[in-house]
């Protein structure tokens, strides 16, 4: 799933440079039942703020720094041949 995510989902969200970042994500996890993909850069704190954007992506920030992202309905970005 991770390789499919990197090749298919990131470019569609305009995030294809995610892994070349100075501090790449700590982990990627996919919740098949909830069809949600979690990208974790750092452990969230109670004071962090989350917001849902127009692409059904929940972005959690600490100030201007993105802490984690949850991509809802993640399978919409993957063709039927690639689905798990």
LUMNU-306761 format. One record per residue (C-alpha): residue number from 1; x, y, z. Coordinates in Angstrom, 3 decimals, always signed. Example, Ala and Ser with C-alpha at 12.3 -4.5 7.8 and 13.67 -1.06 7.14 Angstrom:
BEGIN
    nr          u          v          w
     1    +12.300     -4.500     +7.800
     2    +13.670     -1.060     +7.140
end
This chain:
BEGIN
    nr          u          v          w
     1     +0.000     +0.000     +0.000
     2     +2.777     +2.461     +0.855
     3     +4.362     +2.298     -2.617
     4     +0.960     +2.697     -4.281
     5     +0.300     +5.681     -2.040
     6     +3.614     +7.284     -2.964
     7     +3.101     +6.759     -6.692
     8     -0.634     +7.433     -6.962
     9     -1.988     +9.514     -4.109
    10     +0.759    +12.013     -3.339
    11     +0.915    +13.530     -6.847
    12     -2.891    +13.907     -6.967
    13     -2.766    +15.878     -3.729
    14     +0.197    +17.947     -4.911
    15     +2.402    +16.257     -2.308
    16     +4.712    +14.211     -4.544
    17     +7.806    +15.717     -2.889
    18     +6.781    +14.437     +0.539
    19     +9.527    +11.837     +0.854
    20    +12.268    +14.204     -0.289
    21    +11.472    +16.542     +2.573
    22    +14.166    +17.406     +5.081
    23    +12.217    +15.423     +7.682
    24    +10.151    +12.727     +5.923
    25     +7.140    +11.111     +7.642
    26     +7.705     +8.783    +10.581
    27     +5.061     +6.406     +9.282
    28     +2.231     +5.717     +6.858
    29     -0.702     +3.590     +7.959
    30     -3.838     +2.598     +6.096
    31     -7.110     +1.782     +7.854
    32     -8.943     -0.447     +5.375
    33    -12.213     -0.467     +7.316
    34    -12.280     +3.327     +7.589
    35    -10.602     +3.829     +4.176
    36     -8.266     +6.369     +5.725
    37     -4.571     +6.846     +5.159
    38     -2.558     +8.381     +8.003
    39     +0.746    +10.165     +7.409
    40     +2.549    +10.902    +10.683
    41     +5.418    +13.364    +10.910
    42     +5.422    +13.867    +14.689
    43     +3.357    +12.874    +17.710
    44     +0.319    +15.116    +18.090
    45     -0.267    +17.149    +21.231
    46     -3.539    +18.419    +22.694
    47     -2.622    +21.969    +21.693
    48     -2.250    +21.055    +17.986
    49     -5.031    +22.167    +15.658
    50     -6.749    +20.003    +13.036
    51     -8.842    +21.057    +10.072
    52    -10.584    +19.255     +7.226
    53     -9.718    +20.666     +3.792
    54    -11.694    +20.530     +0.516
    55     -9.921    +17.286     -0.546
    56    -11.174    +15.359     +2.527
    57     -7.755    +15.564     +4.152
    58     -7.523    +16.274     +7.865
    59     -4.336    +18.238     +8.488
    60     -3.021    +18.633    +12.027
    61     -0.668    +21.561    +12.596
    62     +1.445    +22.941    +15.383
    63     +1.703    +26.581    +14.415
    64     +2.627    +26.414    +10.710
    65     +4.252    +22.976    +10.988
    66     +2.254    +19.984     +9.688
    67     +2.270    +17.261    +12.360
    68     +0.131    +14.654    +10.598
    69     -2.424    +14.148     +7.851
    70     -5.363    +11.799     +7.493
    71     -6.622    +11.251     +3.967
    72    -10.270    +10.202     +4.068
    73    -11.747     +7.998     +1.330
    74     -8.175     +7.195     +0.320
    75     -9.152     +4.412     -2.070
    76    -10.604     +6.984     -4.478
    77     -7.018     +7.762     -5.478
    78     -6.167     +4.156     -6.328
    79     -7.371     +2.410     -9.492
    80     -9.289     -0.842     -9.099
    81     -6.243     -2.793    -10.318
    82     -4.162     -1.414     -7.449
    83     -6.673     -1.820     -4.609
    84     -5.830     -4.251     -1.850
end
